[in-house]
Each structure stands twice: as C-alpha cells, then as structure tokens.
Amino acid sequence: MTSQFKIATFYLYRMRQSWTTYLKELLEIVHYFYFAPAYHLILEGILILWIIRLLFSKTYKLHETYKLTEKEKEDLIEEWQPDPLVPPVSKDHPSLSYDVVTGHKITINGKECINFASFNFLGLLDNERVKQKALASLKKYGVGTCGPRGFYGTFDVHLELESRLAKFMKTEEAIIYSYGFATIASAIPAYSKRGDIIFVDEAACFSIQKGLQASRSFIKYFKHNDMEDLERMLKEQELEDQKNPRKARVTRKFIVVEGLYINTADICPLPELVTLKYKYKVRIFLEESMSFGVLGEHGRGVTEHFGVNIDDIDLISANMENAVASIGGFCCGRSFVIDHQRLSGQGYCFSASLPPMLAAAAIEALNIMEEDPEIFTVLRGKCKHVHKALQGIPGLKLVGVQSAPALHLQLERSSGSRDSDMQLLRTIVEYCLERRVALTLARYLEKEERFLPSPSIRVVVTVEQTEEDVHNAVSCIQEAASAVLK
Amino acid sequence: MTESPATKPADGEARPRVKNGLKPERNGLVKSLRRCHERQPKRHCHPEEEEVHAAALNGGLYNRPFLESFEETPMLVAVLTYMGYGILTVFGYLRDFLRHWKIERCHIAREKEEQKDFVPLYQDFENFYTRNLYMRIRDNWNRPICSVPGAKVDVIERASSDYNWTFNYTGRVVQEVINLGSYNYLGFAENTGPCATSAAEVTAKYGVGVASTRQEIGNLDGHEEMEKLVAKFLGVESAMAFGMGFATNSMNIPALAGKGCLILSDELNHASLVLGVRLSGSTIRVFKHNNMQNLEKLLREAIVHGQPRTHRPWKKILIVVEGIYSMEGSVVRLPEVIALKKRYRAYLYLDEAHSIGALGPRGRGVIDYFGLDPCDVDVMMGTFTKSFGAAGGYIAGKRELIEYLRSHSHSAVYATSMSPPVVEQIITSMKCIMGEDGTTIGLKRVQQLAGNVVYFRKRLQEMGFIIYGNEDSPVVPMMLYMPAKIGAFGREMLKRNIGVVVVGFPATPIIESRARFCISAAHTRDVLDRALSVISEVGDLLQLKYSRHKIHPSLTRTCTRTSTTDEPLLS
C-alpha cells in the first residue's frame, strides 16, 4: 500500500519536476517495485493480463453464445425440410405449351398464316441471298466454333463482320456477341461498377435491367422519355457531388436509354439527351435493337433519325436478331470505349463465339441494307400505313409512334385484373389466328419486370406485308375486337 | 511412394481406389459419411489401416478408380515466378512513368477531347495489367482462323510492328496447324458429313434467324424435337434448350434460387455460374475446389445455424458444381456430392459444359462416367458448343423443373430462340452419339477420345511435365508457371505448327500459369505423336519439365498411377 501511495505522490510530484530529473525518478519507481510485496505484484500482474485479454478478445461472439451438441446438430439436420426446387406451375399456365411454328411463310400449329409477329422488319429471314451466303459459310466452316473468341474461336468472318458493322454505323470499332440478349447485359457491367450511378428510363427492356443488376451500381429510374425528370435527377446528383467532390471524382455516371423502346414503341429524345450529357458530364449508352436497320435514311438507327453525331454517343448496342434476321448482337463506338469489352465483357470473353454461318448471314444482310437503302423508305411507308390503319379500333388503343415497326395494341379499358385482360387479348389473337393472321401477345415475366408494361398484342410491320395483308389483318382485329370486347 | 505394398491394389484396375493429388487441401473425402456408415469411434488408427477403410468405403461410392493429381509447385519455380512478376511490375511502372512524361510513345486509345473532363471511364490501375503485362504476349490469344476448327486448322498470320498494340494481317495463312485448343471433343466440328448436310437442308428451308422468342412466335418444330432428344439422351424426364451456354447459367440460376436460399459454389466455377449465382440474390458460400470435407462442413453449418442474423431455416440449399473444370482438368467427385446432397437434402446443379459427350463410356457425361442415376442430379446443365459442335446450352431434369423454366426462364420470354441450322446440328450429332443414326460412328468417337486422353496424358507425364487434373479428363492443363514462358510457349508452338491455348492470371492463380490442351476424337494417334514430340522439344527449350516424379516409359500404366500420388490423403 505504501509503495502505491508513494508512486502516486511521485507522479504528482513529477509534474513540477524538470525533465532533467525524470530518468532518476524512473529508476526510483523501479526501486519501489523491487521492494513491493510479492502477492501485490502477482495480483497486479494478473490484473494487467486480464485487461489485455479484454482488449484483444472479441466483445461478443454470436456462435459462442450457444454450443450445440452433435446430437442436437443431427436432429436439426434431420428436421430441416427444404422448399421444393421450383414451385409447381398450374397445369393451364399459358406458356407451358408453346405454339409450334414451322417454316417462314409462317405455319402455326399446322395453319399457314401471314406473319404479324416476328421482328423480321426487312424480310431478310427468308431471303435467298442470305441463305446462300450462310450455306457457303457452312460448307467452309461447319456449324459451331468450339471455342471462345480468345481460344481459336475468332474466325475471319467475325473480323469481317466487326469491321463491316463499324463501317456501316460509321464508328471506329464494333464488337460482336453470340447472343442478342447478352449484348447490353454484358456491356453495362463492363463499365459501370459498384458505386457508379446509372440513370435509366423506366421503360427500359429486360436485358438492360439484367445488365444494371449485374453492374451493382446505383440505379435511378426517370420517367419514360421525360427529360425534365431526368434533368431534375441530374441536378440533384450535381448538388450531391458538390457536397462530396472527392467521391464525385471517381463516380462514373451513365444514362442508359433505348433508341426505339420495345415496350412502348416510341423513340427517345436523343438530341436533348446529348445536351444533357455534356451539361452534366454523363455518358450515354444507347440500346438500338429495335431501331437498328429501321430508323434513319440508311437504317443506322436513332442517331441518323435525329441527325445526331454518332461520336456523341458513348456506346451503341443492338442485336442482329430483328432487322438483320440472324443471331447475336453487337456494340459499337469509339475504340477507347469498345476495346475494353474484349477483356471485360463477360458475355464476350467467356462464351463461345457466334457460329460463322450466322455471321456470314449478318454480313450479307448488311450488304443488302447498304446496296438498297430504299428498303428503309418502304418499311417507313408500311409502318405509317399500319399505324394509320390500326387507329380507332373500338375497345383497343394503339401504343407507339408511326415510325415504329413493332406496335402494341392495348385494351382501352382494363377489365379489372391483369389475368382477365390477358385472356381477352388472347382471345383476339386466337380469333385472328383462325383467320390466318399471326399475332402474338407481348410476353413479360410479371414478377421480374421493374415496371411491368400493360398487357398488349404485338403488331409487327415488315416489308413483306402487302397492302392486302394489312387490310386483312386490320379487319380481322376489328372483327375480333368487336366480338370479344362488347 | 509412402504407400506400403500391402495397400497397393493387386492390378490397379480391378479394385476401386480413391486417390488424390499432392495437395490434400484441394480434394477431400467425405468425413461424416464415413462416420455415419462406419460407426467407428477409433480416430487415431494407423494411417495405412485408415486408407484401407477409406478405399473400401468410398469404393462403395466409386465404381472406378478416381485418380487426380495436382503436383505441388516446386519452391524454386514459385520464387522465380514471383520474381518474374516483380520485374514486370517494376518495368510496368517505369514505362508508365515514361509514357506519362511523353518520353515513350503511348499507343493507348484516348478519350474524346470533349470528354476529357468527365469522370474517367477506367480506373488507372484497372488497365495496368493489360497495358504492361498482357500487351507483351497478346499475340497468343484471339488468333484468327479461317477453316473448320477440327483436328487441324488454318491460322491467319498476324504481325505487329508496335509490340502488339496493333496487328496487321500479312495475308499469309499458316496451313494445317494442329489444333490443341478448340473444345471439339468428339470432332463434330465438320463441314462435311451428315451433320453439315442436314444443317444445310434446314438452312435452305428455314433460314438462319428466328426473329422472335420461344414464348411469342419463335418456337420451331425443331426446337421441340431437339428438347425431347436431349431429355432422352440424358435419361431424364424433360429438357429445355437456350441460345447461349453462358446465358443458360446466368439467366436460369436466378429462376431457381432467390432470397433466403443458400448457394454453395465451388471456388473454381465458371464465370457464368458465378454471375448467375450473384444475380439470384441468394446467400453465396464458396467451398474449396472439389473438397468434400469443406462442402460438408458448410452444409452442416448452414443447416444448423440457419440464415445469418435471423437464424431462420434456409428455404433451400443449392450446390453448384461443374462436371469437368475447364482450367484444372479435374472431374467433380460426383458420387460424394450426391451422397452429401441426399443426406442434407440439398439440390444439385451440375454444369456439364465440358463433360457432356466427352466423358463416360456412352458419352453421357460425368454421370455416365461414374455410372450414376441421372435422377439424382436435380438440375443438369450443359452446352452444345463443345462436344456437339454447335452453340447454346440446355437444362434438363424433372418435368416440374422444366415446366417452371418454360414459364419463368428469362431466355424463353425475352431472348430470340435458337437458330434452326444450329438446332439441326445438335439433333444430328446427338443422334450419332446415341447410335440412332444406325451406325457406331458416335460410339467410336467416344472411345477414340477416351483412348486419346489416356495416351496423351500418360506421354506428357512420362516426359516430366506437370499435368493437372483427372487422368480421364480431355482438358489437359500443363504447368508453365512463369509469365515469360506463357508467351514463349504459345509462340514456339505456333512456329512449329501447333496451336495451343495458354492461360495466365486472372484465369488462374497468379503463379500457376499454364498451357491447356483439349484432346479431340478427331486427333489421330499420328497427330498426337507429332504434337507430343514438339511439346517435348519446346519443353526442353523452355525448361518446362518441372515434375520431380520422374516416370519411366518402361513402367506399366498401373505403376504410373500409383507413383504420381505421393502420400495418402487420409493419413
């Protein structure tokens, strides 16, 4: 006790002492310890060890709060019952049996029909030239590529297709994917990472949504084609950035839009988007699956439609499954941007490359598009015609702009529930099918869509449809509508 | 080599044995299965004794010897490899410094002038590896070819005048390069023969595209026929096919598991599985590659503790494994996985991208290889790209599973359906393997592949290379280790008219760069011999014969096997 008291007084005393005597006093403390009783030192030693233990042990361990015996564990394992791997699907689910389609003067379940449902805008699906080129390629290369692009899966045809696409779109570089859906879904996460911000139109298609999900960035949805709403969000973000400039310097920002929306059949206001891009320093990714080979004088898509400089768009992606009538997709833009995907685009690096015959077919389709830009004028004319003809069907409302080749017919008044709406529309589709007009319902995964579009019938315009076909189809729909929607 | 003669099998073939590589942590056996079947409290038994038990017991699970080896990296090689990367990194920084001060010319594509003040699209360090390491040896990848990717292939010659920043085509074609790179396991990459003929007929009839989805108006009769055939081929109730193998995984796993589910994924699973698992929103736990002890531990823990924080029981547990791992050449320990899955009521997702067609006496993949019942695997996934020489992937299993996918798969609803000639190629090649075309060509190919694999692997081991993986796996990784040897090996081989695939970081662990050979039924013995002699020559040139288990060609195959495995795993 005395030693401790002395130490304490020493500390007080020391404060008044000068530094020169410090060492001497320290020696004296050691001296006092030396003379302290042993039990004291042991006790203090234990106390110090205890404190160290408290300092270094974790404060609270979840799993240590209970210890299960082996028997208890076995019981738990015995008792656990998992959910079924998949929930049962009701026997009458409409998508359990698909319509079986044969040939391309389309035969559905054995009935030959005029096709108003496939996205075969330019009628290249059945084109003889395309088929011949595909056959020639098949003869040379076989069907599969047996490897990803990196490992002997790059064929000369792929390189040719890439340079042709770049030339067609007037960009520096293009990159092809073997699956349309995977194109934009791989491209977005190649650039946008965790912490980055993406502004997306609410009507964006499902593959964009998947890309956003894979990127793990912050997603901000703006109202469909509403530039004021977008600008409001961009302004908000700008304020946010000013608060935290250090973070803002590394946060990439993107706007992702579609050229021609598949879900709403209208066009994005690209010139305004480009203005916003430079004003708020945001990059634009443009998905053109519906507009490539459709809009613009030469079918270059929405940039040509608006006369926007293609270099102002950071990345354009489109699939080659609609207008081009092959398989796969591509991205194009400046080399600075596109080249990055060759190592970072997951769907590009880790997937087998596009079968060469499909690439050859796409090249021939590009040839046809380049040789005869008239085809786009024809398509535009047909779109306008169909758009006009489909106006004013009682009970049905036409959704889409007049230059869109894939329109939606929605119910004017919902019957109350989505299921019964779908049933009504399905009856119309079946009625038309009976009369040899092939239409289809637009299908969505209802639980997965971020903003589920209203139920609709898809009406696809192609250059192959004659005026008579259109007339037939429209009167068919009209009859069906008046019969079904009383 | 530590084995006592008593434990050596009499003939090596007849008695089932389970053996492992030199890294015990890579592969493990199921402990508790042993525990629960055996009920032997004695834990400290003699190592030799225990091995006998293990062999006998796991012999109950395995109907054939399961031999995989992963020879340990020699210490000196590891040190030198790290030094190699160190030097490359130092030089990388030096050259970045020179580029920054414009002393060295910079070839990197530049941001547009107007966008210089945007947030940079790439982080600087992101591209350090690409710029300074990958660029040096870039010519080993993306080599363009201009023929069928069969046993031999024509490679378009490229040249670079600026150290691989750009390539120009010399206009010459390197003819008849022996192809050890394509996944053409059964040699169905052909431009003649029944497959090509029927694909051509279908092209003439249907064209190449479909321009609609399966659910809308893109469901051709061929698709239905193919799916029925796939189900029959695999011996399951039902199947569904998708246009891209990668997307089959990444878009269907989210339909099978979601929040509140647990996914146990092998650490070496393919990127598509990893992406699918991530997109699903389930909790993910990764187990060590092919390590059944680790898997079991995770399963037990998961069921006992339930979900984190809330401790609610998991809704379901899905084990995700591959049949053959494409970078290791290892075969999944499927009998043990199935035993575990049954015991713990988990579901099993088996990705047979590389194994379908390439393994098993009838070419039905890893299930056939082990002689198991396909009904024990809940989700069978595979691709058509490799063995069938087509494109796309499938999922097969119980009728309920496929019905659910038909209505809920992303691909059925949103993606364009498969191209008709590709479908036809699958139908014809699959019928050929099944013998439904009335010939035994398919079966012969399966046998030819199996023979080629054993021969090729044995010869490489005899030469003293370190070869990874299962002795029956057609994916043969050969270790190169050092970064400089990646490029050198690829180039020297091409110089001698052999096309190989070389891989380094990030596809492999940083010091385990390797070359990967894919054996095909289209390779004749003669072609393989030629390739082997060149590999040996280049191996001597680059000092690649690292193996310290020298095997003499005179020894029989049985001896080769036992001596590659150094110590009993279970001791």
Interface residues (C-beta under 8 A of the other chain):
Chain A: H63 L68 K73 L76 I77 W80 Q81 P82 D83 P84 L85 V86 P87 P88 V89 H93 S95 L96 Y98 D99 V100 V101 T102 G103 H104 I106 I108 N115 A117 S118 F119 N120 L124 L125 D126 N127 V130 K131 A134 L135 L138 K139 K140 Y141 G142 V143 G144 T145 C146 G147 R149 G150 F151 Y152 G153 T154 F155 D156 H158 L159 S178 Y179 G180 F181 A182 Y191 C205 F206 S207 K210 Q213 A214 A248 R249 V250 T251 R252 K253 Y278 K281 V282 R283 D311 N319 E321 N322 V324 A325 S326 I327 R334 S335 F336 V337 D339 H340 R342 L343 Q346 G347 C349 F350 S351 A352 L354 P355 M357 L358 A361 A438 T440 L441 A442 R443 Y444 L445 E448 R458
Chain B: A109 R110 E111 K112 E114 Q115 D117 F118 V119 P120 L121 Y122 Q123 T130 Y134 W141 N142 R143 P144 I145 C146 S147 V148 P149 G150 V153 I156 N179 G181 S182 Y183 N184 F188 A189 E190 N191 C195 A196 A199 A200 T203 A204 K205 Y206 G207 V208 G209 V210 A211 S212 T213 R214 Q215 E216 I217 G218 N219 L220 D221 E224 G243 M244 G245 F246 A247 M251 A255 L256 H270 A271 S272 L275 R278 L279 R300 I303 V304 H305 P313 W314 K315 K316 I317 L318 R343 Y344 R345 A346 Y347 D378 V379 T383 F384 T385 K386 F388 G389 A390 A391 E400 L401 E403 Y404 L405 R406 S407 H408 H410 S411 A412 V413 Y414 A415 T416 M418 S419 P421 V422 Q425 G499 V501
